[in-house]
Amino acid sequence: MRFNLLGILIGCAISSLAASLSLFISINIGKNTIPSLGIILTIILTIALHSIVTPLIYRKFRMKPLFLPTCPYCHSKDKLYYSLAKQPSWPTEEVICAYCSHKLELQYEVLKSKCGHKKGVVRLQLLWPQSWGRWKQLDPIVLSTSERK
């Protein structure tokens, strides 16, 4: 899990927006409603706004998600990667696992074609919502004969 200041500020801004919206709604509904309506409405609006707004923000500003994928080769839980390029070309990035040194291609958006895909490199695609970091493996793992032993 990787935290950065901008991600935390986006989460706080969305939570405060949801709280102020729920306060406005609960005041305008009336006083004869359930007292915990404001809390329930805040939770629902926070989840809804977070899952609608943050993917748009993360794609627009090309931010990395909160969770990076586990390496499909070594299944390391630390999720530590080295980038191969100083400025990776968006929406793909080639990384190397710090533990097993295998190359992976991270796709931050859905690509229409496989152009530029290198054979033998496992591709992982970021799923919705992009701010959380759910990943799907697109290619099967092909191990060389020396790695199978």
N, C-alpha and C positions, 0 to 999 in steps of 0.2 A: 504494500500500500504506500502510495506516495502522496504526501500533502504538499501543497504550495499555497502561498498567501492568496493568490488570485482565486483559486478554487474555493478556499474558505470564505473569502469575501463574497463570491457569487452565491454560495449557499446561505450565508447570513442575509444577503439582500433579498433573496427569494423567500426565505422564512419570514422576514419582517414585512415583506409585501403581502404574503398570505395572511399574516396576523392582522395587519391593518384592514385588509379586505374582509376578513371574517368578523372583525369588530364592527365595521361599517354595516355589514349584512345583519348581524345579530341585533344591533341597535335599531335598525329600521324594521325588523320583523315585529318587534314588540316585547313587552315585559312579561307576557303570559306564556312564554316558551320555557323549555328546559334550561336550567342554569348552566349546564355543561355544554350547551350548544356551541358556544364560542370556541371551546377547546377542541371539540370534535370537528368543527368546521375548519379550524386552523390546521389540524393534522391532515384533513382531506385536501385542503387547498395547497398546503406545502408539498404534498406528494404529487398532486396533479401539476402544479407549476414547475416543480423540479424536473418531472419527467417530460414536460413539453418544452420548457425554455432552455434548460441547460444543454441539451443536444445541439440546439441551434447556435448557442454561444460557443461551445467547444469546437464545432465545425467551422464557424466563421473566423475565429481567431486561431485556429489550428493548434489547439491545446491538447496535450496528452491526457489520457483518461486517468482516473484514480487508481485503477488496478491494471497492472501489466499482466500478460498471460504467463502461465507456468510453461517452462520449456518442455516441449513434447518428447524430447530425448531423455533428459535426466530427471524431469519432474521435480526440480528444485523449488522449494517453497519461498525462497528469498527473492526470486524474480529480478535478478540483477543482470543487466544487459549493457553491452558497449555498442554505441552506434558506429557504423562504418564511415559515415560522412559527417563533416562538420555541420553542413546545412542539408539535411535530408530533403529529397524532393517529395513534396506533399502530393498525394495522400499515402505514399508507401515509404517505408523506412527499412533498411536492412540493418539487423543487429546481430551481435554475437553473444551467446550465453557465456557468462563469466565462469561457469563451473565446468561445462562440457565442451566449450568452444565450437558449438554448431551454429551455423548461420540460419537465421530466421528472417522472413519478410513480414513485417507488420503492415496491414492495410487499414488505414483509419477511415476509409470510405469504401463504398461498394464500387468496384471497377467493372466497366462494361466488357472489357476484353482482357486477355492474358498477355498483352504485348509487354515486352520487357521482363517477363518472368524467366528466371534462371532455373534450369533443371537441377534437381537435387536440393533445392532450398524450399523448406516447408513454409507455406503461406498461412498466416493467421489473420482473420478478418474481424474487425470491431463491429459488434452488434449494437442495436438500440437499447437503452440510451447510451450515447457515446461518452457521457461524463463518468459513468460507473466503471466501465471496462469489462464487459462480457465479451469473450472471444470465441470464435469458431474456427476450427482447423479445416482448411480447404484441401490440402494435399495429404496423401498418406505418407508415412515415414518410410523412407527407403534407406536401409543401413547397408554400408559396404561390407564386403566379406571379412575385413579385419575387425569391424565393430561387432559382428554377430557372435564372435567367439568369446 
